[in-house]
Amino acid sequence: MSSRKTGELPRSMRVVAIREPGEPEVLEVRQQPVPRPGPGEVLIRVAAAGVNRPDCLQRRGLYPPPEGASEIPGLEASGTVVACGDDVDWPAPGDHVCALLTGGGYAEYCVAPGVQCLPWPSGWSIAEAAALPEALFTVWSNVFERGALKSGETLLVHGGASGIGSLAIQLAHAMDARVLATAGSDEKTAFCTRLGAMRAINYRQERFAEVARREAGGVDVILDIVGGGYLEDNLKSLREDGRLVVIAVLGGPRDEINLARVMMRRLTVTGSTLRARPVAEKGRIAAALRKHVWPLLEDRRVVPVIQQTFPLHEAAAAHSLLEANAAMGKCVLVT
């Protein structure tokens, strides 16, 4: 390991491990060796770790980590850099950062590529900083890059009260786009409008495609976490040259598509995942976030909403809250 470190490091740490695929109760606290950073990597003493839907899927055995990634769940964390491997220009030991991970966040220490780290916004809490990376990398790369959302256009966000949805609403609003959002209760739709949505749709009471056409004349971009069951209404909601970006398939991975509608109205249907993308690609996204989004964070024009924080050993309770669809915003584990 490189000599760039802050003092002697402990040999072991607490982690939250998955005993076997199953319900939240399979999460258990164990002792494991503290990892060491390799070339291009940093070791972070974790202050807090965000809890995300992919963590729940991994716990159930439905979303295995990429080859070479940590088996410990956790895709984002905030904390202090305590050691650096070779070939790391920034950050340095002692820097406070938040980082996108391929795994390992549910622990007292984690390793991250240096290029996937971002500065901890000034004045932010440890929980707020930990709730940023997964959602912001996802929103920026899918809404503003793949979806090419522009100022003055209209974005429809499905799952607007989720961690990703709540940041997508705020970021699009801050970029001078109009925003519609869907959510599953009146409480959640009110939450979405407070964040900046011009109209929030309770999908249990209204058809979002009808509302989108009637009240906005259709939308330019859709950020979809549902997939199966939503495709037809998504296409109906889009204006000509509209873009549908699918980032999750909570409703299932299969659906039927009307190709004639796609051709006649010049629609784009695309999607992506984040976890398995190359480090260099994530580093490019991080650089774009630092340039375009970090000024909004420093001014607190965009701020993650924290539903609840949990101590590390209560990770199962955080998973239960998330899977009950009871959260508005993010759940965060604090070490």
C-alpha positions in Angstrom: 0.0 0.0 0.0 1.1 3.6 -0.6 2.7 5.5 2.2 0.1 8.2 1.7 -2.1 7.6 4.7 -3.2 9.2 8.0 -1.6 7.2 10.8 -1.8 3.5 11.4 -5.0 1.7 10.2 -6.9 -0.8 12.1 -6.7 -4.4 11.1 -10.5 -5.1 11.2 -13.8 -3.3 10.9 -17.5 -3.8 11.3 -19.4 -4.6 8.2 -23.0 -5.5 7.3 -22.9 -8.9 5.4 -25.6 -10.9 3.7 -25.8 -14.3 5.4 -27.8 -15.8 2.6 -30.4 -14.6 0.1 -33.6 -13.6 1.8 -35.6 -11.0 3.8 -33.9 -8.1 5.6 -33.2 -10.3 8.6 -30.4 -12.0 6.7 -28.3 -8.9 7.1 -25.8 -9.3 10.0 -22.9 -7.4 11.4 -19.5 -9.1 11.2 -15.8 -8.3 11.6 -13.8 -8.3 8.4 -10.3 -7.1 7.5 -10.0 -3.4 6.6 -9.4 -3.3 2.8 -6.3 -1.6 1.3 -6.5 0.7 -1.7 -4.8 -0.4 -4.9 -3.5 1.9 -7.7 -6.0 4.7 -8.5 -8.0 3.9 -5.3 -8.5 5.6 -1.9 -9.5 4.1 1.4 -12.4 6.0 3.1 -13.3 5.9 6.8 -17.0 5.8 6.3 -19.2 8.3 8.2 -22.5 7.3 6.5 -23.7 5.1 3.6 -26.8 5.5 1.5 -29.4 2.7 1.2 -30.7 2.0 -2.3 -33.1 -0.4 -4.1 -30.2 -2.3 -5.7 -28.9 -3.1 -2.2 -32.3 -4.8 -1.5 -32.1 -6.7 -4.8 -28.5 -7.8 -3.9 -29.7 -9.0 -0.5 -32.4 -11.2 -2.2 -29.8 -12.7 -4.6 -31.2 -10.9 -7.6 -28.4 -8.4 -8.3 -24.9 -9.9 -7.7 -22.0 -7.5 -7.6 -19.8 -7.2 -10.7 -16.7 -9.4 -10.8 -14.0 -8.1 -8.4 -16.4 -5.9 -6.5 -17.0 -6.1 -2.7 -19.7 -8.6 -1.6 -20.7 -6.1 1.1 -23.7 -4.0 0.0 -23.6 -0.3 -0.3 -23.2 1.8 -3.5 -22.4 5.2 -2.0 -20.8 6.6 1.1 -19.5 9.8 2.7 -16.4 10.0 4.9 -12.7 10.9 5.3 -9.9 9.6 3.0 -7.3 7.9 5.2 -5.1 6.3 2.6 -4.4 6.5 -1.1 -2.9 4.0 -3.6 -0.5 5.0 -6.3 -1.6 7.3 -9.2 -4.2 9.2 -7.2 -3.9 13.0 -7.8 -7.0 13.8 -5.8 -8.4 13.3 -3.1 -5.6 13.2 -0.5 -5.6 11.8 3.0 -7.7 14.0 5.3 -10.1 15.1 2.6 -13.8 14.8 3.2 -15.5 13.2 0.3 -18.6 11.4 -0.9 -18.1 8.5 -3.3 -19.8 6.2 -5.8 -19.0 2.6 -5.0 -19.5 -0.8 -6.7 -20.1 -2.2 -3.2 -18.7 -2.1 0.3 -20.5 1.0 1.7 -22.1 -0.8 4.6 -18.9 -0.8 6.6 -16.6 1.3 8.7 -14.1 1.5 5.9 -14.5 1.2 2.1 -12.3 1.5 -1.0 -13.3 3.7 -4.0 -11.6 4.8 -7.2 -10.3 8.3 -6.7 -12.1 9.5 -9.8 -15.4 8.4 -8.4 -15.0 10.7 -5.3 -16.5 14.1 -5.1 -15.9 16.9 -2.5 -18.2 16.9 0.5 -20.4 20.0 -0.1 -19.6 22.8 2.4 -21.9 22.8 5.4 -23.7 19.5 4.5 -24.4 16.8 7.1 -22.7 13.3 6.8 -26.2 11.8 5.9 -26.8 14.4 3.1 -23.4 13.8 1.6 -23.8 10.0 1.7 -27.2 10.3 -0.1 -25.8 12.1 -3.2 -23.6 9.9 -5.4 -25.8 7.0 -6.6 -28.8 9.3 -7.3 -26.8 12.1 -8.9 -24.7 9.9 -11.1 -27.9 8.1 -12.2 -29.9 11.3 -12.8 -27.2 13.2 -14.6 -26.2 10.3 -16.9 -29.7 9.4 -17.8 -31.8 12.6 -17.8 -29.2 15.1 -19.0 -26.9 12.9 -21.1 -29.0 10.0 -22.5 -32.3 11.9 -22.3 -30.7 15.2 -23.3 -33.1 17.3 -21.3 -32.8 21.0 -22.1 -34.0 24.2 -20.4 -37.6 24.8 -21.2 -38.4 21.1 -21.9 -40.7 18.9 -19.8 -39.5 15.9 -17.8 -41.8 13.2 -16.4 -40.3 11.4 -13.3 -41.8 8.1 -12.2 -41.3 7.4 -8.6 -40.9 11.1 -7.8 -40.8 10.5 -4.0 -37.9 8.1 -4.2 -34.3 9.0 -3.6 -33.5 9.2 -7.3 -36.9 10.8 -8.1 -36.6 13.5 -5.5 -33.2 14.6 -6.7 -34.3 14.4 -10.4 -37.2 16.7 -9.7 -34.9 19.3 -8.0 -32.1 19.1 -10.5 -34.4 19.4 -13.5 -36.3 22.3 -11.9 -32.9 24.0 -11.1 -32.0 23.6 -14.7 -35.1 25.5 -15.8 -37.0 22.4 -17.1 -40.7 21.8 -16.2 -41.3 18.6 -14.2 -44.2 16.2 -13.8 -43.9 13.3 -11.4 -45.9 10.2 -10.4 -46.2 8.8 -6.9 -48.5 6.4 -5.0 -50.2 8.6 -2.4 -51.5 12.1 -1.9 -48.8 12.6 0.7 -46.1 11.7 -1.8 -47.5 13.8 -4.6 -47.6 16.8 -2.2 -43.9 16.0 -1.4 -43.1 16.1 -5.1 -44.7 19.5 -5.7 -42.8 20.9 -2.8 -39.6 19.8 -4.5 -40.5 21.7 -7.7 -42.8 19.5 -9.7 -45.4 21.6 -11.5 -47.8 18.7 -11.3 -47.6 15.4 -9.3 -49.9 12.5 -10.3 -51.2 9.9 -7.9 -51.0 6.9 -10.2 -53.6 5.1 -8.1 -56.2 7.7 -9.0 -55.2 9.1 -12.5 -53.7 7.8 -15.7 -50.4 9.7 -16.0 -50.5 9.7 -19.8 -53.8 11.5 -19.9 -52.6 14.1 -17.4 -49.3 14.6 -19.3 -51.1 15.2 -22.6 -53.9 17.3 -21.1 -51.9 19.6 -18.8 -48.5 19.7 -20.5 -49.2 18.8 -24.1 -47.0 15.8 -23.6 -43.4 15.5 -22.2 -40.0 15.6 -23.8 -38.2 13.1 -21.5 -39.4 10.3 -19.2 -37.2 8.8 -16.4 -38.8 5.4 -15.8 -38.1 3.0 -12.9 -41.1 0.8 -13.6 -40.5 -0.8 -17.0 -43.1 -3.6 -17.6 -46.7 -2.3 -17.7 -45.8 1.3 -18.3 -44.3 1.2 -21.8 -47.5 2.0 -23.8 -48.6 4.9 -21.5 -45.0 6.2 -21.6 -45.0 6.3 -25.4 -48.4 8.0 -25.3 -47.0 10.6 -22.9 -44.1 11.7 -25.2 -44.2 14.5 -27.6 -42.6 14.1 -31.1 -38.9 13.5 -30.7 -39.4 12.5 -27.1 -37.0 10.3 -25.2 -37.9 7.5 -22.8 -35.0 6.4 -20.5 -35.5 3.2 -18.4 -33.3 2.8 -15.4 -35.1 0.0 -13.4 -37.8 -2.6 -14.0 -39.8 -2.8 -10.8 -42.8 -3.7 -12.9 -40.9 -6.5 -14.7 -38.4 -6.5 -17.6 -40.8 -7.3 -20.4 -43.5 -5.4 -22.3 -44.9 -4.9 -25.8 -44.0 -1.9 -27.9 -45.9 -0.2 -30.7 -43.1 0.3 -33.2 -45.3 2.3 -35.5 -45.8 5.0 -32.8 -42.0 5.1 -32.3 -41.3 5.6 -36.0 -44.2 8.0 -36.8 -43.3 10.3 -33.8 -39.5 9.8 -33.9 -39.3 8.6 -30.4 -36.2 7.3 -28.6 -36.4 4.4 -26.2 -33.2 3.8 -24.3 -31.9 2.8 -20.8 -28.8 2.1 -18.8 -27.4 0.7 -15.6 -24.6 2.3 -13.6 -22.9 -0.3 -11.4 -21.0 -2.3 -14.0 -19.8 0.7 -16.1 -16.1 1.2 -16.3 -14.3 3.3 -13.8 -13.2 5.8 -16.5 -16.8 6.3 -17.5 -17.9 6.9 -14.0 -15.0 9.3 -13.6 -16.2 11.2 -16.6 -19.7 11.5 -15.0 -18.1 12.7 -11.7 -16.2 15.4 -13.6 -19.5 16.6 -15.2 -21.3 16.6 -11.9 -18.5 18.7 -10.3 -18.7 21.2 -13.1 -22.5 21.5 -13.6 -24.1 20.3 -10.4 -21.8 21.0 -7.5 -22.5 24.8 -7.6 -26.2 24.0 -7.1 -25.3 21.9 -4.1 -23.0 24.5 -2.6 -25.9 27.0 -2.8 -28.3 24.3 -1.5 -30.6 24.8 -4.5 -30.5 21.0 -4.7 -30.5 19.0 -1.5 -31.3 15.3 -0.9 -34.2 14.6 1.4 -33.4 12.2 4.3 -36.3 10.2 5.4 -34.5 8.5 8.3 -31.0 7.6 9.5 -30.2 4.3 11.1 -27.1 3.0 12.9 -25.1 0.6 10.9 -26.3 -2.4 12.8 -29.9 -1.6 12.0 -29.5 -2.0 8.2 -32.3 -4.5 8.2 -34.7 -1.9 9.5 -33.7 0.5 6.7 -34.2 -2.2 4.1 -37.7 -3.0 5.5 -38.7 0.7 5.3 -37.5 1.0 1.7 -39.2 -2.2 0.6 -42.5 -1.1 2.2 -42.4 1.9 -0.1 -42.8 4.0 3.0 -39.8 6.3 2.4 -39.9 9.7 0.9 -36.3 10.6 -0.1 -33.3 8.6 1.2 -32.5 6.2 4.0 -29.0 6.4 5.3 -26.8 4.2 7.6 -24.5 6.1 10.1 -21.4 4.4 11.4 
